[in-house]
Amino acid sequence: MTKTDAPAPDRVLSQAPTTVASSRLLWLLGPALVAGVAYLDPGNVASNMTAGARYGYLLVWVVVAGNVMAWLIQYLSAKLGIVTGASLPEILGVRMKRPMARRLYWVQAELVAMATDLAEIIGGAVALNLLFNLPLIWGGVITGTISMIVLMVHSRRGPRIFERVIIMLMLIITVGFTAGVFISPPDGGGVLDGLVPRFEGSNSVLLAASILGATIMPHAIYAHSSLTRDRFPEWQGTVATRRLLWATKWDVTIAMAIAGTVNLAILLLAASALQGVDGTDTLEGAYAALKDTLGPIVATLFAVGLLASGLASTSVGAYAGAEIMHGLLHVRIPLLLRRLVTLIPALIILGVGFDPTQALVLSQVVLSFGIPFALIPLVWLTAQRGLLGTFTNRWFTTAAGAVCALALVALNLVLLVLVFGEF
């Protein structure tokens, strides 16, 4: 473990190149696709599958709204890293002058990162159990081990090769989770009806918070600014930044389109094929029901997608956690050591026999409560002209970000009142 100097996020580099050739714009894509994997983690699968199986098309609007908000949030995070040359945790680590406030902020961010890890390891373990009948505890160990290998790619081969590995896993995820929709297409009228915002009791609110926690991932907000900082250090503060931000909008659009389509496909598949089927509110039950109703090929593709989801997202989650600690505490722990430490809570959950799907859904609720702590500072910082200069948010961008933050905070307050009001 090493102590590092605090970063200087307000720097502007004037020596970098001043143009970005159009032929290189494709090369600029990638960071958002890596961050976007966080939106396809096993927690998303559990939340969307449970929502569709229990409530049909009721919560379609939550998935759509969450994805729209995610586009804005991820773009702001990417912009912050590109323009300042520092990540969101680094900037907060510099601006929080009181050590205790910085440490407390780090604690909540670390709990969010651990909840993310929990979901991803459990998802991978469940997938290996479905595919090979492995005990969950050994599935968790194998998932953690493979994620360490993926992280070694980042440490030894750099961010570009790491991006390619993650994007390959994203393609597997997309095929695995969308195949069933073509076999069992959703009801068009039901989908349109599901676009009308409404709930049916506190359990649907709990699932909505879980979907949003899985769709708008706090650790992805922290990570995206780090990914763009590492990938484009030579473009920061130059006139080429506008061109780079334009390419980043495409990067985020592609990533969110993939993530939104897959998440919606999972919910629609559950609503069209699994609603009312006993046991389908668990991943194991959903797999069995898919096998019985749509055949073993669709069920196997679903399990393979779940495995790829766990492997890809746990690697990105470990990277995000390391960046959070480095930025806020100015301490750098080797990625592989961090991976080993954060693996322990997931293995304990798997070892004691706690219901994996329930653990996944609850982990996403924890993530939902962590969203305001990442989102509010992000919107505030990107509105500061002293930090971003000419690239500061326009007033309507800041207003849209503020609306997103207020909506998420309000949903969490409603969730607290409804859930704890039942006790």
N, C-alpha and C positions, 0 to 999 in steps of 0.2 A: 504494500500500500504506500503510495507516495503523495506528498503534499505538493500542490502546484500553485503557481502565482495566480491571483485573480485576473481574469481577462479584461480587455479594454474594449467593450462592445461599441463605443461611440467612434471608433477609428474609421477613417475613410482613406482607402488606398488609391492614390492617383497614378501609380505607375503601371497599372494593369492595361491590357489591350482595350481598344476603344470601339471595336466592332465585333459583331458575331455573324459569321457567314450563315446564310440561309441553309446551306448544305449541312451545317453542323447542328441545326435545331433538333434533329432526331436524336443526336448524341446527347443533347441536354435533358432528354426525358429519362426518368428513372427514380429519383428520390421519392416522388409521390406514390409510385407503384409500390415501393418498399414500405412506406408509411401506411399505404392503403391496405396492406396485408393485415394490419391490426383490426381492420373493419371486417375481416373474414375469419376471425379466430373462432375456436370451438364455443366460446360464450355466445357469439352471434347465432351459431347453429342451434344451440340449446334454446335460447330465447325465442328465436323466430319459429322453430319447430313446435315449441310448446304453445306459443301464441296461436299458430294456425290450427293445431290439433284441438285446442280448448275453445277458441272463439271464432274459428273460421276466418273470414275476411275482415273482422272487426278492426284490427290494428294495422291494416295496410297503410293508413294515413300516417302512422307513427314512423314506419320504415321510410316512407317517402320524405316526410318532413325532416327526419333525422339525417337523411342523405343530403338534402339541400343545405341544411345547416353545416354539415360536415365539409362540403365544398368550400364554403366561405372560411371556415375555421382553419382548414388545412392550407389554403392559399395564404392566409395571414401569417401562419407559422412559417411557411416557406419563405415568404417575403422578408420576414424579420431576420432569418438566417442569411439570406442573400445580401441584403442591404447593409446590415451591421457587421457581418462576419462573426457573429456570436449566436449562441443558442438562447432560447428563452430561459432555461435554468441559469445560464451564465450571467445574463443581464440582471435577473432577479437577485442572484448571488452578490452582484456588485451593488445594486441599489438598496438592498436590505441592509441597513447599517448596523442594526442590532443583532448580535450573534444568536440570541435566543429566538427571535422572530424567524431568522433564517433556518434554524434547526427545527423549529416547530413546523414550518412550511415543508421542510424536507421530509419530516415524519409522515405527513399526510400524503405527500407525493410518493414516498416509498411504499406506503400501505397500498396505494393504487397500483403501483408496479407489481407488488407481490400478489394482489388479487388477479392481475392480468396473467402472471406466471401460473397461478393456481389453475385458472381456466384452461390455459394452453396445454399444460402437462396432463391434466385430467382428460382433456379431449383426445390427445394422442394416445393415452393409455386405453381409453374406451375403444378407439379405432383398432388398435392392435388386438384387443380382446375380441372384437367382432370379426376381424379378419383371420386371426390365428388362434383364437381361444386362449390367449395368454392371460395369466392372472394380472389384475389391474396394477399391482405394485411393481411387477416386472415391466409392464408396459410403460409405466411412468419413468422407470430407470432408463429404458431404451430410448424413450422420447428425449429425455434430458441429455443422454449421451450423444445422440445424433445432433441435437441442437448445439452441443459443444463443438462438434465437427464443423457445423455451418459457421459458427462464430470464429473458428480458427481461419476459415476462408477470409473473413473480414480482416482479422488481425494480420495475416501473412500476405494476402493477395490484394488487399485494398477494397475500397467501396464499390468500384465498378464491377468486379467479379462477384462480390457479395450481392449486388443488385440483380445480376443475371441468375444467380441461384434462386433468389426469392421470387423473381418474376416467373421462372420455370415452375416453381411450386404453386404460384398463383394460377397459372394456366391449368394445372391439375385440379386445383380447388374448383375452378369455374366449371370444368367439364363434370366433375363429380357431383356438384350440387345442383346443376341445372338440367341434367339429363332427364330426370324424372318428370319435369314439367312438360316435356314434349310427348311423354307417354300418357300422362294424365293432365291434360290442359285445364286451367282454372276456368271457372264460370265468369264470363265477362261482366255480367250484371252484378255479381257478388263483389268483384274487384272494384267496380265503380262505386258501389255502396260503401265499401270499406275506405274510400277516400274522404268520407264525411267524418270529421273529428267527433268522437264520443267514446265513453267507457261503459262498462257493465260491471259495476262493483269494484271493491278495492283490489281484488286479485288481478283484474285487467289493468289497473293503474300500476300495480307492482310489475307486471309484465311489460307495460309501456316504458317504465323507468329502466327496466332491464334491457329492453331493446335499444333505448337511447344510450345507456351506459356502454352497450356493445357496439353501437353505431358511431357515437362520438367518443372516441377513446382518449382519455386524458394523456396517457403516455405517448400516444401518436402526436398530440399537440406539442409535447416536449421534444419528441424525437425528430419531427420533420424539420424544425429549425436547425438541428444538429446535422442532419443529413445534407441539407443544402449548403450549410457552412463548410462541411468537409469536401463536398463535391465541386463547389465553384469558388474556391478562395481567390482565384485570379481575377474574378469579375466584380468583386465587391467595390462599390463606390465609383464605378466608371459609368461613362455614357452608355455602355453596352448593357447596363443593368436593366434598362427598360425592355430591351429585346429579350433578355433572359427572363424577366418577369412575364413577358408575353408567352414564352415557351413554357414557363411554369404553370400558367393558367391551363394550357393544353395538357400538361402532365397531370395536374390535379383533376381535370375534367375526365380524362381517360381512366384514372385510378378510381374516382368516385362512381363513374358509370359502371365499371366492372363490379365494384363492391356493392353498389345499390341494386344492380340487376341480380346478383347472386343472393343477396339477403332477401330480396323480394321473392325470388324463385323458391327459396326454402320455405317461406311462410305460405306461399300459394300452393306448393306441393303438399304441405301438411293440411291446408284447408280443403283441398280438392280430393285428396286420397286418404287422409288419416283422421279427419274430424269424426268424432263419435266412436272411434275404434279404441277399445280398452288398451291401456298401457302405452299409448303413443305420446304421453307427456314426458317420456324418458328417451334418451338416445338409443338405448338397447331395444326398447319397445318399438320405437319408430323404425329402426333397422329391420326388426322382425316383421312389422306390418308392411313395410315396403317390399320385403322379400315375398310375402304372401300375396299382396295385391298387384304389384308391378313386376315381380320376377327377380331372380337372383342377380341378374346383371345390374339393374338399377340399384339394388341394395348394396352390391359390392362397390359400385362407383361412388355411392354415398359414403361408405366407410373409407375408401381410398381418399376421397376429398377431405374427410374429417381428419385423417392422418396427416395429409399435406398441410392442412390448416394448422394443426398443432405444431408441426415442425417449423413452419415458416414464421408463425406469429410468436412462438416462444423465443426465437432467435432475435427478432426485432424488439421484443419486450425486454430481453436482457440488455441489449444495446441501449434502449431508452433509460433503463434503470441506472446504468453506469453513467450516462450523461447527466441524469438528474443529480446524482451524488457529486459528480465532478463540478457541476455548475454551482450548486448551492453550498457545498461544504469545501470545495476546492481540494477534494481528495479523489485520487484515481485508484480504483481497485481493478486488477486484471479481470477481463471479461469472463474468463473461464472459472476463476475463483468465485466471482459473483454468481455465475450460473449454478455452481455447486451449492452455495449457501441458499439461494432462493428455491432450489429444488426440494429442500427439506419439507416445508409446509405442505406441498402438494403430495409428497410421498406419505406424510402422516395421515392426510385426509383419505388417501387411497388405502392405507394400511388398516385404519380403524373401521372401514366398511361404510363410511358415510355415502349416501346416495350421490353418485357422480353428477347427474343432471341437476339435482337441487343445488349442489355446490357450485355448478357452473352459473345457474341463474342468479344465485345470491352474490356471486363474485361480480356479476355485471351490475347489480344494484349498488355495490360498493363503488364501482367505477363511476356510476351516475352521480354519486355524491361528490366525487373528486373533480367533476367537470368544471364547476364554477371557479375552483382555485387555479385552474390552468387557463380557462377561457377569459375571465375578467382581466387578469394582468395582460394577456395577449392583446385584447382589444384596446386596452388603455395604452400600452406601449407603442402599438402601431399607429396610434393617433398622435404621438408626440413628434412634433416637427424637429425638435432639438436632437432626436435620435435618428429619425429616418429622413429628415430633410425634405427634398421634393417628392420623396416616395411615401410620405405620410398618407394615411387613409383620407379619402374624401369624406365629407360629412355623412353621406348616406351609407357608406360602408361601415363607418363607426356606429351609426344608428342601427343598421342591420345586425351587427355584432352584439350590440347592447340588447336588442330584442331577443336574440338567441340566448344570451346569458340569463335574462330575466325569465324567459319561458322555462328554461331548465331548472332554475332555482325554484320557480313556482310549482313545477311538477314534483320536485322533491319534497316541498313543504306539504303539498296535498297528499303525497305518499305517506309521510309521517303521520299526518292526522288520521287518514283512513286505516292504516295498518295498526297503529298503536291504539286507535279508538276501539278496536275490537277486543282488546284485552281487558 
